[in-house]
Amino acid sequence: MALRLHTYWRSSAAYRVRIVLACKGLPYESVARHLLRDGGEQRRPDYLALNPQGLVPALEHDGFVVAQSLAICEYLEECFPEPPLLPAGPSERATVRAMALAIACDIHPLNNLRVQQYLRDGLGQDEAAVSRWTRHWMADGLAALETLVGRHSGDGRHCFGTSVTLADACLVPQLYNARRAGLDLAPWPRLAEVARYLEALPAFAAARPEAQPDAPPGAG
Ligand SMILES: N[C@@H](CCC(=O)N[C@@H](CS)C(=O)NCC(=O)O)C(=O)O
């Protein structure tokens, strides 16, 4: 039952998977892939052999390899169903997936490292323009999520219902990225409140970037 996660402490996509692993109480080996060192360890041949996309995370499970954080999360959900991170009914499950995908497909990819690098190096944009791009797409997506959480949270502490779901595992890392980008979360008080509650839970605390073995000493 050996699980090995290829990760980087600051990767929000890997952070989603770390949350799911911790929520399910699954021990795993962490293999750090530094995204900036030597042009990016995620682009080395040994890693591309595992994940030809050259992106973290990737999960190995007894010789099986899967990439894409949400595919990994759903795989873990199917192999290790307890505690469930998707609700029971089809419409509820679809709603949680839609919230998770709003982050993983429509917010995060526009602000990913390689996109920012291309804006800078490929298109000659300066730091101010890259930062404006980043904040624009985050704010656009977070505004919609604020409405969705208002509709679907059962207690103001979770994105959906009254227990942790895959939507929460996506929201907390995305808000970590938003803070890194210097976004003030004040316009989205529901999201800020959900994150404040979840970040204090032991599973979420264990998955946070600063708690990872590859985080530099004193990282915050
Ligand atoms: N859709 C992918 C995104 C993976 C992804 O973009 N990972 C980032 C870190 S959060 C990465 O590896 N970036 C490296 C790069 O851009 O070169 C997923 O959810 O796993």
The ligand as an SDF file (V2000), in Angstrom:
LIG
                    3D

 20 19  0  0  0  0  0  0  0  0999 V2000
   -3.9230   20.7560  -13.5510 N   0  0  0  0  0  0  0  0  0  0  0  0
   -2.7220   20.2990  -12.8800 C   0  0  0  0  0  0  0  0  0  0  0  0
   -1.8360   21.5030  -12.6300 C   0  0  0  0  0  0  0  0  0  0  0  0
   -0.4830   21.1080  -12.1160 C   0  0  0  0  0  0  0  0  0  0  0  0
    0.4200   22.3170  -12.0390 C   0  0  0  0  0  0  0  0  0  0  0  0
    0.2460   23.2950  -12.7700 O   0  0  0  0  0  0  0  0  0  0  0  0
    1.4050   22.2550  -11.1290 N   0  0  0  0  0  0  0  0  0  0  0  0
    2.3120   23.3420  -10.9890 C   0  0  0  0  0  0  0  0  0  0  0  0
    2.5840   23.6320   -9.5220 C   0  0  0  0  0  0  0  0  0  0  0  0
    1.1260   24.1610   -8.6770 S   0  0  0  0  0  0  0  0  0  0  0  0
    3.6210   23.0240  -11.6630 C   0  0  0  0  0  0  0  0  0  0  0  0
    4.0850   21.9090  -11.6170 O   0  0  0  0  0  0  0  0  0  0  0  0
    4.2360   24.0250  -12.2860 N   0  0  0  0  0  0  0  0  0  0  0  0
    5.4800   23.8600  -12.9170 C   0  0  0  0  0  0  0  0  0  0  0  0
    5.6300   24.7160  -14.1220 C   0  0  0  0  0  0  0  0  0  0  0  0
    4.7620   25.5230  -14.3990 O   0  0  0  0  0  0  0  0  0  0  0  0
    6.6580   24.5460  -14.7870 O   0  0  0  0  0  0  0  0  0  0  0  0
   -3.0970   19.6330  -11.5620 C   0  0  0  0  0  0  0  0  0  0  0  0
   -4.1520   19.9460  -11.0170 O   0  0  0  0  0  0  0  0  0  0  0  0
   -2.3490   18.7620  -11.0960 O   0  0  0  0  0  0  0  0  0  0  0  0
  1  2  1  0
  2  3  1  0
  2 18  1  0
  3  4  1  0
  4  5  1  0
  5  6  2  0
  5  7  1  0
  7  8  1  0
  8  9  1  0
  8 11  1  0
  9 10  1  0
 11 12  2  0
 11 13  1  0
 13 14  1  0
 14 15  1  0
 15 16  2  0
 15 17  1  0
 18 19  2  0
 18 20  1  0
M  END
$$$$
